[in-house]
Amino acid sequence: MVDPTVLFTLSYGLYIVSSASEDGDAGCIINTATQVTSSPIQVMVALNKDNVTCQRIVESGHFALTMLDETSDMPFIGRFGFRNSNDFKKFEGIECRRDQFGDPWTPEHACGMLGCAVAQTVDVGTHLLFVGEVTETEHLSKEKPLTYAYYHGVLKGKTPPKASSYVAE
């Protein structure tokens, strides 16, 4: 028997992954990102194929990964996590910076940022895994990184259906 809720005990963070292409800016909240190599430094992110951000990364070949911190609140998380980038300009009205590729990212509620060039893409069914070589970094705050446990336990956040860790009730 497999109880998928045991996966809730895996340690996750909360991140904004964003990308810009000729079709515009996109960004979304993800909880699946990890460093996979140290030389060269590479990270892996997982995005649902239906997300606009996923499509932008496929088009552009690059992305920014912003590590959220514990100052994040639900309105801020909802801006990136519960809206569609085609319908809502997620970076409008907040501080927005651009990495060397032109990908948007925000320093608000963030402890770090990575700019990445896609080195590999792996299709895993509902999601694409992007392995990105880190080409740029920035420390943003000394706040604690926002973990998925903190998001669920303290902020009382929910897991949206497109998340890689979603389990239907």
C-alpha positions as CSV (number, residue, x, y, z in Angstrom):
1,M,0.0,0.0,0.0
2,V,1.2,3.5,-0.8
3,D,0.1,6.4,1.4
4,P,1.1,9.6,-0.6
5,T,0.7,11.8,2.5
6,V,4.0,10.4,3.9
7,L,5.6,12.6,1.2
8,F,4.5,15.6,3.2
9,T,7.3,14.8,5.6
10,L,10.0,15.4,2.9
11,S,11.7,18.7,3.4
12,Y,10.7,21.2,0.8
13,G,11.1,24.9,0.4
14,L,8.8,27.4,-1.4
15,Y,10.2,29.2,-4.4
16,I,9.2,31.5,-7.3
17,V,10.4,30.3,-10.6
18,S,10.1,32.9,-13.4
19,S,11.0,33.3,-17.1
20,A,10.7,35.8,-19.9
21,S,10.2,35.1,-23.5
22,E,8.9,36.9,-26.6
23,D,5.4,36.1,-25.2
24,G,6.0,38.0,-22.0
25,D,6.9,37.4,-18.3
26,A,5.6,34.5,-16.2
27,G,6.2,33.3,-12.7
28,C,4.8,30.7,-10.3
29,I,5.3,29.2,-6.9
30,I,6.9,25.8,-6.8
31,N,8.0,23.5,-3.9
32,T,10.2,21.2,-5.9
33,A,13.7,22.6,-6.4
34,T,17.1,21.3,-5.4
35,Q,20.8,21.6,-6.1
36,V,21.9,18.5,-8.1
37,T,25.6,19.2,-8.8
38,S,28.3,21.5,-7.4
39,S,30.7,21.7,-10.4
40,P,29.2,23.2,-12.4
41,I,26.5,24.4,-10.0
42,Q,23.2,23.0,-11.3
43,V,19.7,23.1,-9.8
44,M,16.6,21.2,-10.8
45,V,13.0,22.6,-10.7
46,A,9.8,20.8,-11.5
47,L,6.9,22.6,-13.2
48,N,3.5,21.4,-14.3
49,K,3.3,21.3,-18.1
50,D,0.0,23.4,-18.0
51,N,1.7,26.3,-16.2
52,V,2.5,29.4,-18.4
53,T,5.9,29.6,-16.6
54,C,6.7,26.1,-17.9
55,Q,5.9,27.2,-21.4
56,R,8.1,30.3,-21.1
57,I,11.1,28.3,-19.9
58,V,10.7,25.9,-22.8
59,E,10.6,28.9,-25.2
60,S,13.5,30.8,-23.6
61,G,15.9,28.2,-22.3
62,H,16.4,30.0,-19.0
63,F,14.8,30.8,-15.6
64,A,15.3,32.7,-12.4
65,L,14.7,30.8,-9.1
66,T,13.9,33.0,-6.0
67,M,14.1,31.4,-2.6
68,L,11.3,32.8,-0.4
69,D,11.8,33.5,3.2
70,E,9.6,33.4,6.4
71,T,8.5,37.0,6.0
72,S,6.3,35.8,3.1
73,D,2.6,36.1,3.7
74,M,-0.4,34.5,2.0
75,P,-1.3,37.5,-0.2
76,F,2.2,37.5,-1.6
77,I,2.3,33.8,-2.1
78,G,-1.2,33.9,-3.7
79,R,0.1,36.5,-6.2
80,F,2.4,33.9,-7.7
81,G,0.7,30.7,-6.7
82,F,-3.0,31.0,-7.4
83,R,-3.1,33.1,-10.5
84,N,-2.4,32.5,-14.2
85,S,0.4,34.6,-15.7
86,N,-1.7,35.0,-18.9
87,D,-4.5,36.7,-16.9
88,F,-2.5,38.6,-14.2
89,K,0.8,40.6,-14.4
90,K,2.4,39.0,-11.3
91,F,5.4,41.4,-11.2
92,E,3.4,44.6,-11.6
93,G,3.1,46.8,-8.5
94,I,6.0,45.1,-6.7
95,E,9.8,45.6,-6.9
96,C,11.0,43.7,-9.9
97,R,14.5,43.1,-11.1
98,R,15.9,41.2,-14.1
99,D,18.7,38.6,-14.3
100,Q,21.2,38.6,-17.1
101,F,18.8,36.8,-19.4
102,G,16.0,39.3,-18.7
103,D,14.0,37.0,-16.4
104,P,12.0,38.9,-13.8
105,W,12.4,38.3,-10.1
106,T,11.5,40.1,-6.9
107,P,13.6,40.6,-3.8
108,E,10.5,41.0,-1.7
109,H,10.2,38.2,0.9
110,A,13.2,36.5,-0.6
111,C,16.6,35.3,0.8
112,G,18.3,34.4,-2.4
113,M,18.1,34.3,-6.2
114,L,19.6,32.1,-8.9
115,G,19.8,32.9,-12.6
116,C,19.9,29.6,-14.6
117,A,20.4,28.4,-18.2
118,V,18.6,25.2,-19.0
119,A,21.0,22.4,-19.4
120,Q,18.5,19.5,-19.6
121,T,14.8,19.0,-19.7
122,V,13.2,15.7,-18.6
123,D,9.5,14.8,-19.2
124,V,8.1,13.0,-16.2
125,G,4.4,12.9,-17.2
126,T,2.4,15.8,-15.8
127,H,5.6,17.8,-15.1
128,L,8.9,18.9,-16.8
129,L,12.1,18.8,-14.8
130,F,14.5,21.6,-15.8
131,V,18.1,21.2,-14.8
132,G,19.6,24.6,-14.9
133,E,23.3,25.6,-14.8
134,V,23.5,28.5,-12.3
135,T,25.0,31.6,-14.0
136,E,24.1,34.3,-11.5
137,T,23.4,34.4,-7.7
138,E,22.4,37.0,-5.2
139,H,22.0,36.9,-1.4
140,L,18.9,39.0,-0.5
141,S,18.3,38.6,3.2
142,K,19.3,36.7,6.3
143,E,15.8,35.6,7.1
144,K,15.1,31.9,7.4
145,P,14.1,30.2,4.1
146,L,10.4,29.4,3.8
147,T,9.8,25.7,4.2
148,Y,6.8,23.8,3.0
149,A,6.2,22.7,6.6
150,Y,6.1,26.4,7.7
151,Y,3.7,27.2,4.8
152,H,1.3,24.5,5.8
153,G,1.7,24.7,9.6
154,V,2.0,28.5,10.3
155,L,0.6,30.2,7.2
156,K,-2.1,27.5,6.8
157,G,-1.4,27.3,3.1
158,K,-2.9,24.7,0.8
159,T,-1.4,22.6,-2.0
160,P,-2.8,23.6,-5.4
161,P,-3.7,20.8,-7.9
162,K,-0.8,21.7,-10.3
163,A,1.8,21.2,-7.6
164,S,4.1,18.2,-7.8
165,S,3.2,17.3,-4.2
166,Y,-0.6,17.6,-4.6
167,V,-2.7,14.8,-3.2
168,A,-6.4,14.8,-3.8
169,E,-8.5,14.7,-0.7
